[in-house]
Amino acid sequence: MTFAENAGLERRHKETKRERFLREMDQVVPWQRLVALIEPCYPKAGPCGGRKPMPLEQMLRIHFLQQWYAYSDPGMEEALHEIPLLRSFAGIDTGRDLIPDESTILRFRRLLEKHGLAQKIFAEVQELLEAAHLILQEGKMVDATLIHAPSSTKNRDHKRDPEMHQTKKGNQWYFGMKAHVATDTQGLVQSVEVTAANVPDHQVLEDLLTGDEPVVLGDRGYDYPQVHECLKGHGIQDAVARRRYPGQQKGLQALQRFNRSVARLRARGEHAFRVLKCQFGFRKTRYRGLTKNGAQLTTLFALVNLYMKRRELCWLKA
C-alpha cells in the first residue's frame, strides 16, 4: 500500500454525489444559529471536573447525518468508524477525538425530543428562508402522505404500536401514521402535523393554516362542506379540487377543467414528499409513538426545505 492510498492523496480525485451533497448542505445549514438554539439545554461539565460532553456542533452534525442517510443509532456509530467522509463532515479527527457511541447518539436525540427542539429548529430554518426572501406568500397548498409503521408483534408487549392505525387507500390497507403539511406555492413546507393513518385529511386543515392565506389548494380529500365553509369564513379563496358525485351529469367538463388546473399547481407540493422518501429514505417509521416520529419528521422537513433551496442559499452566501 502506498502512502497516497493510506493518506487519501490519490493522483486523481472525483467529487462523488455524497461529497457534493454534504458540501452543499454544510454551506446552507445555519450551524451557529442552531448551536445557539440548543446550547441552553445541552449538558455542561460539572464544577468538579468529570467527563466533558461531546462537542455540541459535532453531535448536531451527526444527528443530521442520521436523518439524511436513514441510519439507526448503531448504524450511525458504525458508519462513522467506516466512512472517512462522514467523520470529516462531523469534524471528527480519530487521532485526537473520540467517536460517539450509539448511547451518546441516542441521548442527544432524546434531548431534542424532551425540550421540543425539533420544532424550534424548523422555525429557525423558516426564519432563515424568510430573511432570504425565498418563501412565497401567494397562498398555501395542503396535502398528506402515509408513512408505514412495522406491523410486527414480535416485541416485548407482543402488540403493534398503539398510537398507529390502519387505513385503506384504494384497495390497499396501510398501517402507520400520516404526515399532514402545508406548503407555499413552490413546495416549501410551512407547517407540519402528525396523526394516525386513519385520521381524515380535512380534520387537520385548520391546524395547518394561519388564516391569512389568500388562497388554499388541496386535492379531493379535502372536498367536504366544513372545509369550504371554513375557507369562506376566513375570506380565503377556495381552490380545493371537487369530487364527482354518483349520478352527477351537469357541469362535468367544467369540473374536470377546474380539477386539472388545481392539479397543475398543487403538484409542486409533492416535491417535499419526494425528497423525504426518495432522497432521505424516510419510508417507514423507526420509533414507536407519534411524538418521537413527529419530532423526526419535523426535523426532516426543515432539512427538506434547505435541500430544495440549497442552490439559492449557496448563491446568496457566495
Legacy VTK file of the C-alpha trace (Angstrom):
# vtk DataFile Version 3.0
C-alpha trace
ASCII
DATASET POLYDATA
POINTS 318 float
0.000 0.000 0.000
1.402 3.393 -0.984
1.406 6.470 1.235
-1.146 8.115 -1.087
-3.611 5.248 -0.590
-3.221 5.407 3.164
-3.463 9.206 3.456
-6.041 9.917 0.765
-3.577 11.625 -1.579
-4.702 9.906 -4.756
-3.453 11.233 -8.100
-6.902 11.960 -9.498
-9.898 12.790 -7.320
-13.525 12.863 -8.411
-16.188 14.543 -6.305
-18.871 11.956 -5.655
-22.600 12.635 -5.211
-22.273 12.187 -1.457
-19.363 14.616 -1.270
-21.258 17.189 -3.308
-24.395 16.774 -1.205
-22.524 17.163 2.092
-20.566 20.133 0.796
-23.757 21.927 -0.242
-25.597 21.120 2.976
-22.602 22.207 5.039
-22.883 25.615 3.395
-26.648 26.104 3.773
-27.346 24.736 7.273
-27.169 27.634 9.792
-24.906 25.786 12.211
-24.129 28.682 14.542
-27.773 29.670 14.921
-28.830 26.090 15.648
-25.987 25.564 18.124
-27.012 28.739 19.962
-30.597 27.447 19.999
-29.692 24.077 21.558
-26.869 25.223 23.856
-29.046 26.311 26.828
-30.455 22.756 27.026
-27.167 20.946 26.399
-25.372 19.443 29.445
-22.261 21.152 30.766
-19.237 19.722 32.541
-19.640 19.635 36.333
-17.828 22.102 38.622
-15.632 19.298 39.949
-14.472 18.260 36.519
-15.520 14.849 35.303
-16.157 13.695 31.791
-16.901 16.520 29.370
-19.853 16.165 26.979
-19.206 15.724 23.291
-18.962 18.983 21.278
-22.466 20.247 20.539
-21.954 21.081 16.850
-20.370 17.678 16.318
-23.426 15.929 17.781
-25.769 18.109 15.731
-23.907 17.216 12.530
-24.116 13.526 13.403
-27.841 13.902 14.112
-28.396 15.439 10.675
-26.334 12.678 9.044
-28.727 10.213 10.631
-31.677 11.978 9.026
-30.099 12.305 5.574
-28.975 8.674 5.325
-31.631 6.940 7.494
-29.098 5.476 9.935
-30.115 3.851 13.196
-28.074 4.700 16.303
-25.813 1.604 15.989
-25.665 2.099 12.219
-24.572 5.721 12.647
-21.770 4.715 15.027
-20.507 2.058 12.607
-20.739 4.451 9.643
-18.558 6.969 11.487
-15.953 4.251 12.050
-16.095 3.015 8.447
-16.567 6.120 6.252
-13.917 8.873 6.456
-16.167 11.338 4.575
-18.808 11.216 7.316
-16.154 11.687 10.010
-14.806 14.683 8.121
-18.277 16.243 7.863
-18.865 15.712 11.588
-15.477 17.269 12.398
-14.018 14.131 13.969
-10.274 13.519 13.843
-9.652 9.983 15.050
-6.117 10.995 16.040
-7.420 13.249 18.823
-11.222 12.811 19.039
-13.435 10.013 20.224
-16.247 8.750 18.017
-19.504 8.931 19.998
-21.085 5.566 20.659
-24.721 4.681 19.956
-25.813 5.553 23.518
-24.434 9.084 23.184
-26.229 9.499 19.850
-29.445 8.198 21.449
-29.201 10.609 24.390
-28.725 13.580 22.082
-31.856 12.681 20.115
-33.841 12.294 23.327
-32.564 15.677 24.482
-34.019 17.268 21.345
-37.325 15.445 21.881
-37.565 16.355 25.576
-37.144 20.096 25.004
-39.182 20.288 21.794
-36.133 21.450 19.863
-37.204 19.877 16.568
-39.992 22.448 16.268
-37.560 25.237 17.162
-35.086 24.016 14.523
-37.900 24.040 11.965
-38.847 27.603 12.991
-35.208 28.725 12.775
-34.939 27.391 9.222
-38.178 29.198 8.344
-36.726 32.476 9.620
-33.592 31.921 7.545
-35.613 31.333 4.368
-37.900 34.302 5.053
-34.900 36.585 5.626
-33.513 35.421 2.265
-36.932 36.139 0.620
-37.195 32.544 -0.586
-40.720 31.878 0.729
-43.695 32.893 -1.380
-46.746 34.411 0.316
-49.149 33.878 -2.583
-51.066 31.054 -0.888
-50.715 27.558 0.517
-51.134 24.002 -0.663
-52.227 21.287 1.771
-51.515 17.606 1.383
-50.796 14.447 3.373
-48.762 11.292 2.914
-48.869 7.882 4.560
-45.818 6.636 6.449
-45.670 2.896 7.082
-45.028 1.524 10.558
-43.868 -2.004 11.442
-46.938 -4.191 11.969
-44.991 -6.997 13.618
-45.920 -8.087 17.157
-42.503 -9.617 17.867
-41.675 -7.198 20.671
-41.794 -7.013 24.455
-45.534 -6.239 24.611
-46.479 -8.569 21.741
-48.550 -5.717 20.288
-48.398 -3.312 17.394
-47.712 0.346 18.110
-50.924 1.520 19.859
-50.601 5.075 18.502
-50.507 3.909 14.897
-53.566 2.785 12.994
-54.556 1.146 9.747
-56.408 2.744 6.872
-57.490 1.794 3.389
-56.400 3.686 0.303
-57.868 2.368 -2.900
-57.828 -1.399 -2.487
-54.725 -1.450 -0.299
-54.558 -1.446 3.509
-51.804 0.535 5.247
-50.676 0.549 8.881
-48.826 3.546 10.229
-49.195 7.308 10.529
-49.920 10.265 8.322
-47.868 13.427 7.809
-50.004 16.498 7.034
-48.198 19.527 5.591
-48.973 22.971 4.266
-46.534 24.307 1.686
-46.171 27.575 -0.150
-46.880 27.671 -3.871
-43.352 26.479 -4.721
-43.453 23.462 -2.397
-41.560 24.637 0.721
-43.106 23.167 3.866
-44.592 25.807 6.192
-46.296 23.680 8.845
-46.378 20.005 9.831
-48.893 17.894 11.759
-48.632 14.184 12.528
-51.599 11.877 13.174
-52.511 8.213 12.997
-53.148 6.944 9.478
-56.932 6.727 9.937
-57.414 10.459 10.605
-59.045 12.117 7.560
-57.028 14.854 5.873
-59.704 17.540 6.212
-59.819 17.271 10.024
-56.279 18.674 10.287
-56.749 21.528 7.832
-57.296 24.314 10.376
-54.151 23.308 12.300
-52.066 23.771 9.150
-53.348 27.245 8.257
-52.846 30.626 9.876
-55.988 32.235 8.405
-54.028 34.881 6.475
-53.600 32.861 3.283
-55.058 34.455 0.146
-55.764 31.043 -1.439
-55.621 27.384 -0.395
-55.173 24.495 -2.827
-55.925 20.882 -1.976
-56.850 17.562 -3.542
-60.248 15.893 -3.413
-59.516 14.506 0.058
-60.393 17.991 1.375
-63.686 18.283 -0.525
-66.044 18.468 2.463
-68.704 21.101 3.290
-66.982 22.066 6.549
-63.746 22.747 4.658
-65.440 25.058 2.161
-67.288 26.845 4.976
-64.044 27.271 6.958
-62.196 28.795 3.997
-65.133 31.049 3.178
-65.383 32.177 6.804
-61.718 33.261 6.800
-62.063 35.030 3.456
-59.685 32.562 1.755
-60.088 31.736 -1.907
-61.192 28.107 -2.161
-59.133 26.120 -4.701
-59.868 22.632 -3.372
-60.478 20.025 -6.060
-64.056 18.744 -6.237
-65.313 15.184 -6.345
-67.652 13.822 -8.953
-70.667 12.563 -7.069
-72.700 9.500 -8.150
-75.254 10.367 -10.771
-73.770 13.782 -11.493
-74.240 14.765 -15.132
-74.257 18.536 -15.164
-71.028 20.520 -15.383
-68.658 17.574 -15.727
-66.414 19.299 -18.250
-66.140 22.407 -16.110
-65.372 20.216 -13.097
-62.601 18.405 -14.983
-61.061 21.688 -16.165
-61.117 23.083 -12.635
-59.545 19.962 -11.111
-56.902 19.849 -13.831
-55.923 23.478 -13.236
-55.694 22.870 -9.476
-53.631 19.701 -10.006
-51.056 21.543 -12.151
-50.327 23.957 -9.314
-50.761 21.523 -6.439
-48.238 19.069 -7.919
-45.410 21.243 -6.590
-46.473 20.364 -3.058
-45.497 16.743 -3.748
-41.838 17.687 -4.199
-41.249 17.747 -0.428
-42.577 14.185 -0.137
-40.297 13.105 -2.979
-37.219 14.449 -1.165
-38.405 12.975 2.148
-38.976 9.450 0.827
-36.634 9.105 -2.159
-33.733 11.396 -1.251
-33.653 10.907 2.543
-35.144 7.396 2.547
-37.836 8.021 5.165
-40.422 5.463 4.043
-41.071 3.679 7.340
-41.147 4.810 10.956
-38.161 3.890 13.106
-39.574 4.609 16.585
-42.761 3.817 18.494
-45.288 6.554 19.147
-46.304 9.716 17.344
-44.186 12.043 19.500
-40.812 10.596 18.545
-41.715 10.112 14.899
-43.280 13.585 14.779
-40.060 15.156 16.071
-38.055 13.288 13.432
-40.474 14.325 10.676
-40.325 17.974 11.740
-36.518 17.913 11.609
-36.604 16.149 8.256
-38.941 18.727 6.711
-36.654 21.531 7.919
-33.782 19.788 6.132
-36.010 19.187 3.091
-36.589 22.941 2.807
-32.858 23.629 2.994
-32.167 20.946 0.385
-34.769 22.328 -2.018
-33.300 25.839 -1.737
-29.640 24.868 -1.396
-28.563 26.428 -4.703
-30.182 29.785 -3.944
-28.709 29.834 -0.424
-25.252 28.936 -1.720
-25.514 31.704 -4.304
-26.514 34.240 -1.629
-23.525 33.254 0.523
-21.071 33.416 -2.388
LINES 1 319
318 0 1 2 3 4 5 6 7 8 9 10 11 12 13 14 15 16 17 18 19 20 21 22 23 24 25 26 27 28 29 30 31 32 33 34 35 36 37 38 39 40 41 42 43 44 45 46 47 48 49 50 51 52 53 54 55 56 57 58 59 60 61 62 63 64 65 66 67 68 69 70 71 72 73 74 75 76 77 78 79 80 81 82 83 84 85 86 87 88 89 90 91 92 93 94 95 96 97 98 99 100 101 102 103 104 105 106 107 108 109 110 111 112 113 114 115 116 117 118 119 120 121 122 123 124 125 126 127 128 129 130 131 132 133 134 135 136 137 138 139 140 141 142 143 144 145 146 147 148 149 150 151 152 153 154 155 156 157 158 159 160 161 162 163 164 165 166 167 168 169 170 171 172 173 174 175 176 177 178 179 180 181 182 183 184 185 186 187 188 189 190 191 192 193 194 195 196 197 198 199 200 201 202 203 204 205 206 207 208 209 210 211 212 213 214 215 216 217 218 219 220 221 222 223 224 225 226 227 228 229 230 231 232 233 234 235 236 237 238 239 240 241 242 243 244 245 246 247 248 249 250 251 252 253 254 255 256 257 258 259 260 261 262 263 264 265 266 267 268 269 270 271 272 273 274 275 276 277 278 279 280 281 282 283 284 285 286 287 288 289 290 291 292 293 294 295 296 297 298 299 300 301 302 303 304 305 306 307 308 309 310 311 312 313 314 315 316 317
